[in-house]
Amino acid sequence: MKLVPGDVKSLLNRLLSALEPVDRDRLVPHFQEQALERGRVLYAAGAPITHVYFLHSGIISLEVASSEGALVESATIGNEGAIGVGGLLAGDTSFTHQVVELPGRASVIDRRPFLELVQESATLRKLLWSYADYFASHVLQMAACNALHDAEERLARGLLHLADRWDQPELPVTQEVLSKMLGVRRSTVTLAAHVMQTAGLISYRRGRLAILDKSGLAELSCECYRVISNLQSRLLTKTN
């Protein structure tokens, strides 16, 4: 579905919402709206970046492969950001394996006209630089989190971030998704989820998870949830 200038009701992406109106009206005619099915690979590692995806719903997992071929999640992107902007400063290939973790939809623009518009607009460049700063800080915080905090704290943080980007009461996540998110064995996820369920923080059945006590889950989470959420808020505050 093609959008038209001034059509902002369907632009649920927070990065697009932070655009100056003139920049938004330049971009929107180039957008095509796409459904993102779970498991769809947007970019394999080393693949050329051909399009930019501004997510309105759903979550994309950015994964790094080990020498044995195992994939570990390094970051996630939801409706606060975009896929395909990592090569704006140099290079046009994806470093990570980027796959749809939770289904949704996105406004998609070809890379070439997008780069032309970026070159024409100082305000658009400023917004993307701010987003790049946020994303780098996000990845660094995640690296620290994985090194310093235990599985229960990290699972709580991950579930809260997923819930913030998901507009339905249940998260359609499997233990495989959660173990990849944390970089731990499925048995570790099972134990951590059992502790949370016993405490009344979540309910979990095969492939479906509901957060019952968000404030309690936030108390269990490490400080990384608050830090990353504050980084997002500062990005939008600076650009509005």
N, C-alpha and C positions, 0 to 999 in steps of 0.2 A: 504494500500500500504506500503510495507516494503522499508526502505531506506538502503543505503550502505555507508560504510566509505568514507569520502571525498565528499559526496553529500551535499554541503552547499548552493546550489542555492535555494533550497526549504525551507531552514531554515530561515524564516523571523522573528522568535522569537529573540528579542534583547538579552535575557539572554543566549540563545544558541550561538548567534553570539559572545558573550563576552568570551566564553570558550577558553581555550588553545586547539590547534588543537589535541593534544594527548587525551585530555578528550573528545572532540567531537567525535573523531573516536572510542572511547570505547563505548560511549553512543548510537551512531546512529544505530548500528546493532540491538539494542533492541527495536527500535521505531516501532510503527505502526501508520500510519497517519489516522486520523478519522475526519469525518464531525461532526460538533456540531450544532444540530438543535435547533432553538429557543424554549425555554421552557424546554429543557432537564435538568434534575437534575443530576449533577455530584456526589454530596454528600448531603445527608440529614444530619441535625444536629445530632450528635451522631453516625453516620454511620462509619464503618471502612474505613480507607484510603487504597485503594488497588492499585491505579495507580497514576502516576504523569503526568499532562497535560501541555505541553509547547505550548502556543497559538501562532499561526501564524497570525490569524485573528479572528474577533469576540470579544465579551466581556462577561466575567463572573461576575455575581453579587453575592457578599457574603452578606447574609442576616441573621439577628438575629430576632428570634421570641419573641414577648411579651407573657405574661401569658395568654392573650386572643387569641393568635394565629396569631396576625397581624405580618407581616414580614416587617422589616425596613432594607434598604440597609446600610451596614457599610463600604463597600469598593467595588471597582471594579478592575478586573485584565484583561489586554489585552495582546498585543504582547510584552510587556515589562517584563512579568513575567511568573509564573507557578502556577498551581493548584495542591495541594497534597503534598507540601513541608512543610506545617506548623507543621507536627508531627515528624520532623527529630530529634529534640533534645530529646523529650520525648513524649510518647503517640502515638497512631496510629488511633485516631478517629477525625472526623471533628467537630469543635465547631460550625461552621456556616452552614446554608443552602446555597449551592452553585449551582446556576442555570444559564443556558445560556441566557443572556439578548439580545445580538445581535449574529446572527449565524456566524459561521466561521469554522476553521479547526485547528487541533492541532496534534503534535507528542506526542504519548502516550507510556509510559514505565511502566511495572509492578514495583510495589514498592520494591519488594525484590531484584532484580538485581540492581535497582537504588541505594539502600542503600549500597549494596556491593561495587559498584563503588565509592560511596562517601567515604567509609572507606578506599579505596585504594589510593585516590588522594587528596593530601593536597591542590592543586590549585582549585579543584572542591569544596572542603569544604569551602575554603576562599571566593569563588564566592557566594556560597549559604548563608554564614554568612553575606556578604555584602548585599545580596538581603533581608535577614531577617531584617537587620537594616533599609533598605529603607522602607520595608513594614510596620514595626512598626511605623516609622516616618510618613508614609502616613496616617495610621489609626488615629494617634494622631492629625495630622493636620486636618483631616476630622472632628474629634470630636470637635475641636476648631472652625472650620468653621460653623458647625451646631449650635453651641451655640452663636456665635458672629455676624453672617452675615445674612442679610435679604434674602428673597426667590429669588429676582431678581439676586442678586450677586451670590448666590449659584447655581441657574439655569444656569447662564452664565458660571460659573466654570465647572459645570458638562457637559454642551454641548461642551465646548472646549476640555475637556478630552476625551469625546466620539469621537469627530471629529478627534483628533490626532491619534486615533487607528482605524479609519474607512477609507477605501480607495475609497469610492464612494461619489458623491456630496450630496446625501440625506441620512439622518439618519432615519432608519425605527423604530421610537420610538413613543409610544402612551402616552397619558396623564397619564395612569395608571403606566407605567414604570417611567415617570418623577416624579410623586408624590411619588412613592416608593423610588426613588433615593434621593429625598429631605426630605422625612419623613413629607410631608405636604398633605393637602387635594387637590383633583383634581381642585377644584375651585381656589385655590391659584396658581396652575400651569397655569390654563387658563388665569388668570389675568396677571401673569408675562410674559407669552408667548405673550399675546396681546400687552403689552407695548413694547416688543422687536420687534414684527412685525411692529407695528406702526412707530417705530424708524428706520425701514429698516435694522435691524440687522439680522433677520431671515425671512424665509417664512415658514408657517406651514399650512398644511392641514391634514386631518384625517390620523394619523399614519405615516406621512412623514414630515420631517423637514430638511430644508437646511439652512446653515449658509451663509448669503450674505455679511457680513462685519465682518471678524474675528478680525481685529484690534479694531473695535468698540466694539465688544463683550468682548474682553480682557480688554478694558477700564472699561466696566461695571462690570466685574468680580471682586471679592475680590482678595486679594493678594495670596490666597491659590492656585490658578492655577499656578502662577509663582513659588511658593515655592515647590509644588509637582513636577512640571516639572524639576526644578533644582535638586531635589533629584534624579530623574531618571538619569539625565545627569551625576551627580557625581558618581553614581553607575557604569556607563559604563566607565567613565574616569579612575576610580580606577582599573578596571579589565582588561583594554585593554593595 
